[in-house]
Amino acid sequence: MSETSEPIHCERCGRDRAADTGVDALAWASDTDASGTQWLCPDCARDHVRDIEGKLPREYW
């Protein structure tokens, strides 16, 4: 994961990554497209895993 000077917040719930420590800080999921990088906290990533899997290329499966 690359470091950024911008604060990271969950795209869905607004949770601040800076408040997380240890494993929780490493469990954030990112999605990068033409509009930039969006982040999901571990809780939202678990809740929306089907949406994330749906974006994987067919070759992955």
PAKOL-73537 format. One line per 3 residues: number of its first residue (from 1); their letters; for each residue x, y, z of C-alpha. Coordinates in Angstrom, 2 decimals. Example, Ala and Ser with C-alpha at 12.3 -4.5 7.8 and 13.67 -1.06 7.14 Angstrom:
BEGIN
1 = as = 12.30/-4.50/7.80 | 13.67/-1.06/7.14;
//
This chain:
BEGIN
1 = mse = 0.00/0.00/0.00 | 1.42/3.38/-0.93 | 1.55/6.14/1.61;
4 = tse = -0.46/9.30/1.03 | -0.53/12.63/2.81 | -4.32/12.84/2.43;
7 = pih = -6.48/11.45/5.23 | -8.20/8.17/4.37 | -11.91/7.80/5.10;
10 = cer = -14.33/4.99/4.32 | -16.34/5.76/1.17 | -19.49/4.22/2.67;
13 = cgr = -19.55/5.02/6.41 | -16.95/7.80/6.76 | -14.76/5.97/9.29;
16 = dra = -11.28/7.50/9.63 | -8.41/5.07/9.00 | -6.09/7.03/11.30;
19 = adt = -8.17/5.83/14.28 | -7.37/2.17/13.47 | -4.26/0.40/14.69;
22 = gvd = -2.65/-2.98/14.07 | -4.49/-5.44/11.87 | -7.52/-3.17/11.43;
25 = ala = -5.34/-0.50/9.82 | -4.05/-3.10/7.34 | -7.47/-4.55/6.50;
28 = was = -8.77/-1.55/4.54 | -9.73/-2.22/0.89 | -9.05/0.25/-1.92;
31 = dtd = -10.50/0.64/-5.39 | -8.80/2.86/-7.95 | -10.42/4.07/-11.15;
34 = asg = -10.43/7.20/-13.32 | -12.04/9.24/-10.52 | -9.32/8.34/-7.99;
37 = tqw = -8.96/5.95/-5.07 | -11.89/5.04/-2.85 | -11.42/3.23/0.45;
40 = lcp = -13.61/0.81/2.42 | -13.08/0.10/6.11 | -12.87/-3.57/7.14;
43 = dca = -16.51/-3.63/8.31 | -17.91/-2.14/5.07 | -15.61/-4.32/2.97;
46 = rdh = -17.04/-7.43/4.66 | -20.60/-6.13/4.22 | -20.03/-5.42/0.51;
49 = vrd = -17.77/-8.32/-0.49 | -20.19/-9.41/-3.26 | -19.91/-5.96/-4.89;
52 = ieg = -16.12/-6.20/-4.70 | -16.06/-9.72/-6.15 | -18.34/-8.59/-8.98;
55 = klp = -15.63/-6.20/-10.18 | -13.01/-8.93/-10.55 | -12.09/-9.91/-14.11;
58 = rey = -13.57/-13.16/-15.38 | -10.05/-14.64/-15.66 | -9.75/-14.51/-11.86;
61 = w = -12.42/-17.16/-11.48;
//
